[in-house]
Amino acid sequence: MNRKLIIRLLGAILGIEAAAMVPSFAIALYFGDGDALVLGICILCLAVPGLLLWFLVKSPSSSHLRLKEGFIIVALGWLVLSLGGAVPFYFSGLYPRFEDALFESVSGFTTTGATVLTHFEDFPRGIMFWRGTTHWIGGMGVLVLTLALLPKLTGRTSHLVRAESPGPSLSKLVPHTGTTAKLLYRIYILLTAMEFLALLLCGLSPYDAALHSLSNAGTGGFSNYGSSIAAFQNPAAEAVITLFMFLFGVNFALYYRFLIAGPRDKIRSFFLDEEFRWYFGINIVLILALTALNLSFYQGNLLRSFRYSAFEICSVLSTTGFVTSNFNSWSSASQMLVFFAMWIGASAGSTAGGIKVIRVVLLGKISKRSIQATGQPKKVQVVRLDGKAVEESMLNQITIFAVVYVLLVLAGGLLLSLDAGFAAIDHLSGALTCVSNVGPAFGALSGDFAGYGFFGKLVCCFLMLAGRLELFPMLFLLTRGAWKSH
């Protein structure tokens, strides 16, 4: 195992995290809420060990990175990132127990958006901005950011991106992974800036616009208001956020194709992609279905029903978790539709969580082939995506992923039930929202996860990290093979 390379990468992650905390420190100084000292000390606490690990550990003679090491670096990197992110939460005194601070940090970086806070509207703005920044860092991925800044750190970077990227395959935009990482972040920054400007035009303050743009870009859902987006009572801002929740759920490779396509082919470049067509169609169908189901709840007002239903479907499918209404007060059928959407998620290669549309589509095609094979067992049927045959190895991986995903949600729900006496559906929805990185849950967990104790919060942390890292890097850490030298 290339331990020197792993240690240097972890040092780089700590250094980048310290740098990412600087804007929150500047905001704390500007507003003078009393959190600047804590953030300043935390920056030093992260930057010093990060620099020491980077400069004192000699560069390894070989920068070769195996897939196993890539998985270990990603899993350990996210653990270190989450622990570092929890430091300002804990030392600010706003989170009395470290497991609460760790939960909030993991929820932020994994873009889950679940919280243990029951009241936070009067919290210092620097700390709250750091809370939103964790979403933005975690959305695209800390290793992708590291490779964008330090592209020559290792000779085989595709293993890092493959282990961290949300989706069943690594999609390079250009031949070099480091250059791809830079392109992804340029697109990411551009979309974030566009939403920030749009929210300013809708009348939001620069602070609110910036915080919610960062949170939305990472499809996270942290807000500085207890009622989330409903606090604004601003239909224009809701429409902008709805649009960008959908946009951040699109595979970022399609934005690159859009930018390089000719004027006549820009929109066409999206609809040529089968996953995008399904993602677009699922959004439309679920929005219309939920609008119809909620019509009686909103006293027959079609426009209101559409407004709140469209927002919630885009929020849940993109796994952002912003809310404008309490869906726990909706009918059972409406809640089941939301619960169903939690499983799906958005596109592979986006900042969203969930199983991913491409996997759901291919699982449907695999099921269809199996059903047809019952009557025609000798007929060879090929599963195709975008007109191309999908390799059987890929289909097997997707099937295994789906099985492990369901088992992890069920196991998580069981473990959570050992910690608190909530209803079974509450624990199940809590496990699902953690693994899918959605945020909101049902029943006792609709507002926060404060009802869980130490054990329950650690289970949630593991589920959130496993979901963000596509299950296997975190599960691999639990195996004996992860820690063998060869």
C-alpha positions as CSV (number, residue, x, y, z in Angstrom):
1,M,0.0,0.0,0.0
2,N,1.3,3.4,-1.0
3,R,1.0,5.0,2.5
4,K,3.1,8.1,1.8
5,L,0.8,9.0,-1.1
6,I,-2.3,8.4,1.1
7,I,-0.9,10.6,3.9
8,R,0.0,13.4,1.5
9,L,-3.4,13.4,-0.1
10,L,-5.0,13.6,3.4
11,G,-2.8,16.5,4.2
12,A,-3.9,18.2,0.9
13,I,-7.5,17.7,1.9
14,L,-7.0,19.3,5.3
15,G,-5.3,22.3,3.6
16,I,-8.1,22.7,1.1
17,E,-10.7,22.5,3.8
18,A,-8.9,25.2,5.8
19,A,-8.8,27.4,2.7
20,A,-12.5,26.8,2.0
21,M,-13.3,28.1,5.6
22,V,-11.7,31.5,4.8
23,P,-14.9,33.0,3.2
24,S,-16.9,32.0,6.3
25,F,-14.2,33.7,8.5
26,A,-14.5,36.9,6.4
27,I,-18.3,36.9,6.8
28,A,-17.9,36.4,10.5
29,L,-15.6,39.4,10.6
30,Y,-18.0,41.5,8.5
31,F,-21.1,40.8,10.6
32,G,-19.3,40.7,13.9
33,D,-21.5,38.0,15.4
34,G,-18.7,36.7,17.7
35,D,-17.7,33.6,15.7
36,A,-14.7,35.0,13.9
37,L,-12.2,33.9,16.6
38,V,-13.5,30.3,16.5
39,L,-13.3,30.1,12.7
40,G,-9.9,31.7,12.7
41,I,-8.5,29.2,15.2
42,C,-10.2,26.3,13.3
43,I,-8.5,27.4,10.1
44,L,-5.1,27.2,11.8
45,C,-6.0,23.8,13.4
46,L,-6.7,22.4,10.0
47,A,-4.0,24.2,7.9
48,V,-1.1,23.4,10.2
49,P,-1.4,19.6,10.3
50,G,-2.4,19.7,6.6
51,L,0.8,21.5,5.7
52,L,2.9,19.3,7.9
53,L,1.6,16.1,6.3
54,W,2.2,17.6,2.9
55,F,5.7,18.9,3.4
56,L,7.2,16.6,6.0
57,V,6.1,13.4,4.4
58,K,8.4,12.8,1.4
59,S,6.9,12.4,-2.0
60,P,6.7,8.6,-2.8
61,S,9.0,7.2,-5.4
62,S,6.0,5.8,-7.2
63,S,2.8,7.8,-7.7
64,H,1.0,4.7,-9.0
65,L,-2.4,4.3,-7.4
66,R,-4.3,1.0,-7.4
67,L,-8.1,0.8,-7.3
68,K,-8.0,-0.5,-3.8
69,E,-5.9,2.5,-2.7
70,G,-8.3,4.8,-4.5
71,F,-11.2,3.4,-2.5
72,I,-9.2,3.7,0.8
73,I,-8.1,7.3,0.1
74,V,-11.7,8.4,-0.8
75,A,-13.2,6.8,2.3
76,L,-10.5,8.1,4.7
77,G,-10.5,11.4,2.9
78,W,-14.2,11.9,3.6
79,L,-13.8,10.8,7.2
80,V,-11.0,13.3,7.7
81,L,-13.0,16.0,5.9
82,S,-16.0,15.4,8.1
83,L,-14.1,15.4,11.3
84,G,-12.3,18.7,10.3
85,G,-15.7,20.2,9.3
86,A,-17.1,19.4,12.7
87,V,-14.5,21.3,14.6
88,P,-16.0,24.8,14.2
89,F,-19.5,23.5,15.0
90,Y,-18.3,22.0,18.2
91,F,-16.0,24.7,19.4
92,S,-18.5,27.4,18.7
93,G,-20.6,25.9,21.5
94,L,-23.7,25.7,19.3
95,Y,-23.5,21.9,19.3
96,P,-23.1,20.7,22.9
97,R,-21.9,17.2,22.0
98,F,-19.3,16.3,19.4
99,E,-21.5,13.6,17.8
100,D,-24.0,16.4,17.0
101,A,-21.3,18.5,15.4
102,L,-20.0,15.4,13.5
103,F,-23.6,14.6,12.3
104,E,-24.0,18.1,11.0
105,S,-20.6,18.1,9.2
106,V,-21.2,14.7,7.6
107,S,-24.7,15.8,6.6
108,G,-23.2,18.9,5.1
109,F,-20.4,17.3,3.1
110,T,-22.5,14.4,1.9
111,T,-25.1,17.0,0.8
112,T,-27.8,15.2,2.8
113,G,-29.1,18.3,4.6
114,A,-30.5,16.5,7.7
115,T,-29.9,18.3,10.9
116,V,-29.8,17.8,14.7
117,L,-30.7,21.4,15.3
118,T,-34.2,22.3,16.5
119,H,-33.6,26.1,16.4
120,F,-30.9,27.9,14.6
121,E,-32.2,31.2,13.1
122,D,-30.2,33.3,15.5
123,F,-26.9,31.4,15.0
124,P,-23.8,33.4,14.0
125,R,-23.7,34.0,10.2
126,G,-20.1,32.9,9.7
127,I,-20.8,29.4,11.2
128,M,-24.1,29.2,9.2
129,F,-22.2,30.1,6.0
130,W,-19.6,27.4,6.7
131,R,-22.6,25.0,7.2
132,G,-23.8,25.9,3.7
133,T,-20.2,25.8,2.2
134,T,-19.9,22.1,3.3
135,H,-22.7,21.3,0.8
136,W,-20.8,23.1,-2.0
137,I,-17.5,21.3,-1.3
138,G,-19.2,17.9,-1.0
139,G,-21.4,18.3,-4.0
140,M,-18.7,17.9,-6.7
141,G,-16.4,16.0,-4.4
142,V,-13.4,16.9,-2.4
143,L,-11.1,14.6,-4.4
144,V,-12.3,16.1,-7.6
145,L,-11.5,19.5,-6.1
146,T,-8.1,18.2,-5.0
147,L,-7.3,16.9,-8.5
148,A,-8.4,20.2,-10.0
149,L,-5.9,22.1,-7.8
150,L,-3.2,19.4,-7.7
151,P,-3.6,17.5,-11.0
152,K,-0.1,16.0,-10.9
153,L,-0.4,14.6,-7.4
154,T,-0.7,11.0,-8.6
155,G,-0.2,9.3,-11.9
156,R,-3.5,7.4,-12.0
157,T,-6.2,9.7,-10.8
158,S,-9.1,8.0,-12.5
159,H,-9.3,5.6,-9.5
160,L,-10.0,8.5,-7.2
161,V,-12.7,10.0,-9.3
162,R,-14.2,6.6,-10.0
163,A,-14.4,5.8,-6.3
164,E,-16.0,9.3,-5.5
165,S,-18.1,10.1,-8.5
166,P,-21.9,9.6,-8.2
167,G,-22.8,7.1,-10.9
168,P,-22.0,3.7,-12.4
169,S,-19.3,4.9,-14.7
170,L,-16.6,7.5,-15.0
171,S,-17.2,10.0,-17.8
172,K,-14.1,11.9,-18.9
173,L,-14.8,15.1,-20.7
174,V,-11.2,15.2,-22.0
175,P,-8.4,12.6,-21.9
176,H,-6.7,13.9,-18.7
177,T,-8.6,13.4,-15.4
178,G,-7.1,16.6,-13.9
179,T,-8.3,18.7,-16.8
180,T,-11.7,17.1,-16.6
181,A,-11.8,18.0,-12.9
182,K,-11.0,21.6,-13.7
183,L,-13.7,21.7,-16.4
184,L,-16.3,20.3,-14.0
185,Y,-15.5,22.9,-11.4
186,R,-15.7,25.7,-13.9
187,I,-19.2,24.5,-14.9
188,Y,-20.1,24.1,-11.2
189,I,-18.9,27.7,-10.3
190,L,-20.7,29.1,-13.4
191,L,-24.1,27.5,-12.4
192,T,-23.7,28.6,-8.8
193,A,-23.0,32.2,-9.9
194,M,-26.0,32.2,-12.2
195,E,-28.3,31.1,-9.4
196,F,-26.8,33.7,-7.0
197,L,-27.5,36.5,-9.5
198,A,-31.0,35.2,-10.2
199,L,-31.8,35.1,-6.4
200,L,-30.5,38.6,-6.0
201,L,-32.9,39.7,-8.8
202,C,-35.7,38.0,-6.9
203,G,-35.0,40.3,-3.9
204,L,-33.0,38.0,-1.6
205,S,-30.1,39.6,0.4
206,P,-26.6,38.9,-0.9
207,Y,-26.0,36.7,2.2
208,D,-29.2,34.6,1.8
209,A,-28.6,34.4,-2.0
210,A,-25.1,33.2,-1.6
211,L,-25.8,30.6,1.2
212,H,-28.8,29.1,-0.6
213,S,-26.9,29.0,-3.9
214,L,-24.1,27.1,-2.3
215,S,-26.5,24.8,-0.7
216,N,-28.5,24.2,-3.9
217,A,-25.5,23.7,-6.0
218,G,-24.4,20.8,-3.9
219,T,-28.1,19.5,-3.8
220,G,-27.8,19.7,0.0
221,G,-30.7,21.7,1.5
222,F,-29.2,23.5,4.5
223,S,-30.9,26.9,5.1
224,N,-30.4,29.5,7.7
225,Y,-34.2,29.5,8.3
226,G,-36.1,26.8,10.2
227,S,-38.9,26.8,7.6
228,S,-36.4,26.6,4.8
229,I,-37.4,28.3,1.5
230,A,-40.9,28.9,2.8
231,A,-39.5,31.6,5.0
232,F,-39.0,33.9,2.0
233,Q,-42.7,33.7,0.9
234,N,-41.2,34.6,-2.5
235,P,-42.7,32.7,-5.5
236,A,-40.1,34.1,-7.9
237,A,-37.2,32.8,-5.6
238,E,-39.0,29.4,-5.3
239,A,-39.2,29.2,-9.1
240,V,-35.5,30.0,-9.5
241,I,-34.5,27.4,-6.9
242,T,-36.9,24.8,-8.4
243,L,-35.2,25.3,-11.8
244,F,-31.7,25.1,-10.4
245,M,-32.5,22.0,-8.3
246,F,-33.5,20.3,-11.6
247,L,-30.3,21.7,-13.3
248,F,-27.9,20.5,-10.6
249,G,-29.5,17.0,-11.0
250,V,-28.3,16.8,-14.6
251,N,-25.1,15.0,-15.6
252,F,-22.5,17.7,-15.8
253,A,-21.0,16.0,-18.9
254,L,-24.1,17.2,-20.7
255,Y,-23.3,20.8,-19.9
256,Y,-19.9,20.4,-21.4
257,R,-21.5,19.0,-24.6
258,F,-23.9,22.0,-24.5
259,L,-21.0,24.5,-24.4
260,I,-19.0,22.9,-27.3
261,A,-22.1,22.1,-29.4
262,G,-23.1,24.3,-32.3
263,P,-26.0,26.9,-31.9
264,R,-28.5,24.5,-33.4
265,D,-27.4,21.5,-31.4
266,K,-27.2,22.9,-27.9
267,I,-30.7,21.8,-26.7
268,R,-30.6,18.7,-28.8
269,S,-27.4,17.6,-27.1
270,F,-29.4,17.1,-23.9
271,F,-32.2,15.1,-25.4
272,L,-29.9,12.8,-27.3
273,D,-28.9,11.4,-23.9
274,E,-31.3,8.7,-22.8
275,E,-30.8,9.2,-19.1
276,F,-31.6,12.9,-19.4
277,R,-34.9,12.1,-21.3
278,W,-35.9,9.7,-18.5
279,Y,-34.9,12.2,-15.8
280,F,-36.9,15.0,-17.5
281,G,-39.8,12.7,-18.0
282,I,-39.8,11.3,-14.5
283,N,-39.9,14.9,-13.1
284,I,-42.8,15.8,-15.4
285,V,-44.9,12.7,-14.6
286,L,-44.3,12.9,-10.8
287,I,-45.0,16.7,-10.7
288,L,-48.3,16.2,-12.6
289,A,-49.3,13.2,-10.4
290,L,-48.5,15.0,-7.2
291,T,-50.3,18.1,-8.4
292,A,-53.4,16.0,-9.0
293,L,-53.1,14.2,-5.6
294,N,-52.7,17.5,-3.7
295,L,-55.5,19.4,-5.5
296,S,-58.0,18.7,-2.7
297,F,-55.4,19.7,0.0
298,Y,-55.1,23.1,-1.7
299,Q,-58.9,23.6,-2.0
300,G,-58.9,23.0,-5.7
301,N,-56.4,25.7,-6.4
302,L,-54.5,24.2,-9.4
303,L,-51.7,26.8,-9.5
304,R,-50.9,26.5,-5.7
305,S,-51.0,22.7,-6.0
306,F,-48.6,22.8,-9.0
307,R,-46.3,25.3,-7.3
308,Y,-45.7,23.3,-4.1
309,S,-45.8,19.9,-5.9
310,A,-43.2,20.9,-8.5
311,F,-40.9,22.3,-5.9
312,E,-41.1,19.2,-3.7
313,I,-40.6,16.7,-6.6
314,C,-37.6,18.6,-7.9
315,S,-36.3,18.9,-4.3
316,V,-36.6,15.2,-3.6
317,L,-35.5,13.8,-7.0
318,S,-32.4,16.1,-7.0
319,T,-32.0,15.0,-3.3
320,T,-31.7,18.7,-2.3
321,G,-34.2,18.6,0.5
322,F,-35.4,22.3,0.5
323,V,-39.0,22.6,1.5
324,T,-41.8,25.1,1.0
325,S,-44.5,23.0,2.7
326,N,-44.9,20.3,5.2
327,F,-45.5,17.2,3.2
328,N,-46.2,15.2,6.3
329,S,-49.6,16.9,6.3
330,W,-50.4,15.7,2.8
331,S,-52.4,12.6,2.0
332,S,-50.9,9.1,2.3
333,A,-50.8,8.8,-1.4
334,S,-48.9,12.0,-1.8
335,Q,-46.4,11.0,0.9
336,M,-45.9,7.6,-0.8
337,L,-45.1,9.4,-4.1
338,V,-42.5,11.5,-2.3
339,F,-41.1,8.3,-0.6
340,F,-40.9,6.7,-4.0
341,A,-39.0,9.6,-5.4
342,M,-36.5,9.4,-2.6
343,W,-35.2,6.1,-4.0
344,I,-34.7,7.3,-7.5
345,G,-32.5,10.4,-7.2
346,A,-31.2,12.3,-10.2
347,S,-28.6,11.7,-12.9
348,A,-25.3,10.0,-12.6
349,G,-22.5,12.6,-12.8
350,S,-24.6,15.2,-11.1
351,T,-24.2,16.4,-7.5
352,A,-27.4,14.5,-6.4
353,G,-27.8,11.3,-4.4
354,G,-30.2,8.4,-4.7
355,I,-29.9,5.2,-6.8
356,K,-29.6,7.4,-9.9
357,V,-31.9,7.5,-12.9
358,I,-29.5,5.6,-15.2
359,R,-29.5,2.6,-12.8
360,V,-33.3,2.7,-12.4
361,V,-33.6,2.7,-16.2
362,L,-31.2,-0.2,-16.6
363,L,-32.8,-2.2,-13.8
364,G,-36.1,-1.8,-15.6
365,K,-34.6,-3.1,-18.8
366,I,-32.9,-6.0,-17.0
367,S,-36.3,-6.9,-15.4
368,K,-38.0,-6.6,-18.8
369,R,-35.5,-8.9,-20.4
370,S,-35.9,-11.5,-17.6
371,I,-39.6,-11.5,-17.9
372,Q,-39.4,-11.9,-21.7
373,A,-36.8,-14.7,-21.3
374,T,-39.4,-16.7,-19.3
375,G,-41.4,-17.3,-22.6
376,Q,-38.4,-17.3,-24.9
377,P,-35.4,-18.7,-22.9
378,K,-33.2,-19.3,-26.0
379,K,-33.6,-15.8,-27.4
380,V,-30.5,-13.6,-26.9
381,Q,-31.6,-10.2,-25.8
382,V,-29.2,-7.3,-25.4
383,V,-29.8,-4.4,-23.1
384,R,-29.1,-1.1,-24.8
385,L,-28.6,2.4,-23.6
386,D,-28.4,5.3,-26.1
387,G,-28.6,2.7,-28.8
388,K,-25.4,0.9,-27.6
389,A,-25.2,-2.5,-26.0
390,V,-24.5,-2.4,-22.2
391,E,-21.8,-4.9,-21.1
392,E,-23.1,-7.8,-18.9
393,S,-20.5,-6.9,-16.2
394,M,-22.0,-3.4,-15.9
395,L,-25.5,-4.9,-15.6
396,N,-24.3,-7.2,-12.9
397,Q,-22.7,-4.3,-11.0
398,I,-25.9,-2.3,-11.2
399,T,-28.0,-5.3,-10.0
400,I,-25.6,-5.8,-7.0
401,F,-25.6,-2.1,-6.2
402,A,-29.4,-2.1,-6.1
403,V,-29.5,-5.1,-3.8
404,V,-26.9,-3.7,-1.5
405,Y,-28.7,-0.3,-1.5
406,V,-32.0,-1.8,-0.4
407,L,-30.3,-4.0,2.2
408,L,-28.3,-1.1,3.6
409,V,-31.6,1.0,4.0
410,L,-33.3,-1.9,5.7
411,A,-30.3,-2.6,8.0
412,G,-30.0,1.1,8.8
413,G,-33.7,1.3,9.7
414,L,-33.3,-1.7,12.0
415,L,-30.2,-0.3,13.7
416,L,-31.9,3.1,14.2
417,S,-34.9,1.4,15.7
418,L,-32.6,0.2,18.5
419,D,-31.8,3.8,19.5
420,A,-35.2,5.5,19.7
421,G,-38.8,4.5,20.0
422,F,-40.2,6.1,16.8
423,A,-42.6,4.4,14.4
424,A,-41.1,1.8,12.1
425,I,-41.8,4.0,9.0
426,D,-39.9,6.9,10.6
427,H,-36.8,4.8,11.1
428,L,-37.1,3.4,7.6
429,S,-37.5,6.9,6.0
430,G,-34.6,8.1,8.2
431,A,-32.3,5.4,6.9
432,L,-33.5,6.0,3.3
433,T,-33.0,9.8,3.5
434,C,-29.5,9.3,4.8
435,V,-28.4,6.7,2.2
436,S,-30.1,8.7,-0.6
437,N,-28.7,12.0,0.8
438,V,-32.1,13.6,0.6
439,G,-32.5,15.2,4.0
440,P,-36.2,15.4,5.0
441,A,-37.8,12.3,6.5
442,F,-41.3,11.4,7.8
443,G,-43.0,11.5,11.1
444,A,-40.8,12.2,14.1
445,L,-37.8,12.9,11.8
446,S,-39.6,15.5,9.6
447,G,-37.9,18.4,11.3
448,D,-34.7,17.1,12.7
449,F,-32.7,14.0,13.9
450,A,-32.2,15.3,17.4
451,G,-34.3,12.5,18.8
452,Y,-31.5,10.0,18.2
453,G,-28.7,9.3,20.7
454,F,-25.0,8.7,20.2
455,F,-25.5,5.3,18.5
456,G,-28.2,6.5,16.2
457,K,-26.3,9.5,15.1
458,L,-23.2,7.4,14.3
459,V,-25.4,5.0,12.3
460,C,-26.8,8.0,10.3
461,C,-23.2,9.3,9.7
462,F,-22.1,6.0,8.3
463,L,-25.3,5.7,6.1
464,M,-24.8,9.3,4.8
465,L,-21.1,8.6,3.9
466,A,-21.9,5.3,2.3
467,G,-24.7,6.8,0.2
468,R,-22.5,9.7,-1.0
469,L,-19.6,7.4,-1.9
470,E,-21.8,5.0,-3.8
471,L,-21.8,2.4,-1.0
472,F,-18.6,0.4,-1.7
473,P,-15.7,2.6,-0.5
474,M,-17.2,2.8,3.0
475,L,-18.2,-0.8,3.1
476,F,-14.8,-1.8,1.8
477,L,-13.2,-0.1,4.9
478,L,-15.0,-2.7,7.0
479,T,-13.3,-5.6,5.3
480,R,-10.0,-7.2,6.3
481,G,-8.7,-6.9,2.7
482,A,-8.7,-3.1,3.0
483,W,-5.9,-3.1,5.5
484,K,-3.6,-5.7,4.1
485,S,-0.3,-4.5,2.8
486,H,-0.7,-6.2,-0.5
